[in-house]
Amino acid sequence: MGKTFLMLAFLAPLACAPAFAAGQMKPGLWEMTMKSDAMKNMPKIPPEQMEQMKKMGIAVPEFQDGGMKTRICITKEMADREEPPVMDPSTGCQPRNYQRSGNSYSMDIVCNGADMKGEGKAKGSFSGSDNFTSTYDFKGTMHGQPVNQHHESSGKWLAADCGNVKSYGDMKPKK
């Protein structure tokens, strides 16, 4: 289960990443929802393990109905971005062929890291500046195991003030 959770923890923000680059998001508090093939069969994480992960600095999403939901803060700089966000170099994944046309966007993601190898395609569209939907498909290997995943994501703007919710860039686990 640990490897599955790590894969989901990596792919969840990645599935929403192209939306950050579409230059149409309002800054503020967003609720992100993602459903994927992997989550349908994922066992429930015991409360004590969830608490331990939170203590490690891992932003733990809410799991429900074969999906997960989390809240993140989109800064003004992130909302103004016209290019895909730079991915954590340790993942070995890089965005390629980013395209934007009107309210739609797409990009390829190529991974050639030690733990993750393969290719993916992300695409989506905005309904104004406070809603988006996207899909992400990835085929390759993670930790040497074959991965062929389909993810569906959506986001909705909740408020201008993020409160104590961290920005996307601050959601990485503490080292």
ABEGO torsion letter per residue (X at the ends): XAAAAAAAAAAAAAAAAAAAAAGABBBEBBBBBBBBAAAAABBBBBAAAAAAAAAAGBBBBBBBGGBBBBBBBBBAAAAABABBBBBBAAAGBBBBGBBBBEABBBBBBBBABAABBEBBBBBBBBBEAABBBBBBBBBEBBGGBBBBBBBBBBBBBABABAEABBBAAAABBBX
